[in-house]
């Protein structure tokens, strides 16, 4: 990859029933909601995720790290860590974790401001992934 080619970054908002995905690139530092895939107790449909990774070919994966608001480890963090480890082992793509403490609140605010579309949990995870990626881009400035 030359220096002029933007790196494609894929962000994940881990959830027990849904895992949100956003896609962006580093040059413009833009992030778009992608969609949410269903999960069963935090385990995605790996075949569906294989197809997404193969199609988009991200250069970097960013996973939201679900700390409690006081900075302590959350109950879901161990499951999120296992998901992150599995992503890295399966795809061998550089992976970074980033604090996602305020992403759900921001996603809820964005959902409330939507005039169209569904305000479902799956949509919230997709928007949360977008917020995670936007925050990650800002942290690199």
C-alpha positions in Angstrom: 0.0 0.0 0.0 1.4 3.4 -0.9 1.3 6.3 1.4 -1.4 8.0 -0.6 -3.8 5.1 -0.2 -6.2 5.5 2.7 -6.3 2.7 5.2 -9.8 1.2 5.6 -10.8 1.0 9.2 -13.7 -1.2 10.5 -15.1 -0.6 13.9 -17.2 -2.9 16.1 -19.6 -2.3 18.9 -19.8 -5.6 20.7 -23.1 -6.7 22.1 -24.5 -10.0 23.4 -27.4 -10.0 20.8 -26.1 -7.6 18.2 -22.6 -6.5 17.0 -22.6 -3.1 15.3 -20.2 -2.5 12.4 -19.0 0.8 11.0 -16.5 1.5 8.2 -14.3 4.5 7.6 -11.0 5.6 6.2 -8.2 7.5 7.8 -7.6 10.3 5.2 -11.0 12.0 5.6 -11.5 10.6 9.1 -15.1 9.7 8.1 -17.1 6.9 9.5 -20.4 5.5 8.2 -22.8 3.1 9.9 -22.6 -0.2 8.2 -25.0 -2.5 9.8 -25.5 -4.8 12.7 -25.1 -8.6 12.7 -26.9 -10.8 15.0 -25.0 -12.6 17.8 -25.8 -15.4 20.1 -24.5 -14.7 23.5 -21.8 -12.5 22.0 -20.8 -15.0 19.2 -21.4 -13.6 15.7 -22.3 -15.6 12.7 -18.6 -16.1 11.7 -19.6 -17.0 8.1 -21.5 -13.7 7.7 -18.5 -11.8 9.2 -16.1 -13.7 6.9 -18.1 -12.3 3.9 -18.0 -8.7 5.3 -14.3 -8.8 6.0 -13.6 -10.4 2.6 -15.7 -7.7 0.8 -14.3 -4.7 2.6 -10.7 -5.9 3.3 -10.1 -3.6 6.3 -6.5 -2.6 7.1 -7.3 -2.1 10.8 -10.0 -3.2 13.2 -11.1 -1.1 16.1 -13.2 -2.6 18.9 -15.0 -0.6 21.5 -13.8 -1.5 25.0 -16.9 -1.4 27.3 -15.6 0.0 30.6 -18.0 1.1 33.3 -18.4 4.9 33.6 -16.1 5.0 36.6 -13.3 3.3 34.5 -13.7 -0.1 36.2 -14.1 -3.3 34.1 -17.7 -4.0 33.1 -19.4 -7.4 33.2 -19.5 -7.6 29.4 -15.8 -6.8 29.0 -14.5 -10.4 29.3 -16.9 -11.4 26.5 -15.8 -8.4 24.4 -12.1 -9.3 25.0 -12.8 -12.9 23.8 -14.5 -11.4 20.7 -11.5 -9.1 20.0 -9.1 -12.1 20.4 -11.2 -14.2 18.1 -11.3 -11.4 15.5 -7.5 -11.1 15.5 -6.9 -14.8 15.4 -9.3 -15.4 12.6 -8.4 -12.5 10.3 -4.8 -11.5 11.4 -5.7 -7.9 10.9 -4.2 -5.2 13.1 -6.6 -4.6 16.0 -6.9 -1.8 18.5 -9.3 -1.4 21.3 -10.7 2.0 22.3 -12.7 3.3 25.2 -16.4 3.3 24.3 -18.0 4.6 27.5 -20.0 7.4 25.9 -20.8 5.7 22.6 -24.1 4.2 23.7 -25.3 7.6 25.1 -24.3 9.3 21.8 -25.9 6.6 19.7 -29.2 7.0 21.7 -29.1 10.7 21.2 -28.6 10.2 17.4 -31.4 7.7 17.3 -33.8 10.1 19.0 -32.9 12.7 16.3 -33.6 10.3 13.4 -36.8 11.2 11.5 -36.8 7.9 9.6 -35.7 4.3 10.2 -35.9 2.0 13.1 -34.8 2.8 16.6 -34.1 -0.9 17.3 -31.2 -2.3 19.4 -29.5 -3.5 16.2 -29.6 0.0 14.8 -28.2 1.4 18.0 -25.2 -0.9 17.8 -24.5 0.1 14.3 -24.6 3.8 15.3 -22.5 3.0 18.4 -19.9 1.5 16.1 -19.9 4.7 14.0 -19.4 6.8 17.2 -16.6 4.5 18.3 -14.8 4.9 15.0 -15.3 8.7 15.0 -13.9 8.9 18.5 -11.0 6.7 17.5 -10.2 9.0 14.5 -10.3 12.1 16.9 -8.0 10.4 19.3 -5.4 10.1 16.5 -5.3 13.8 15.7 
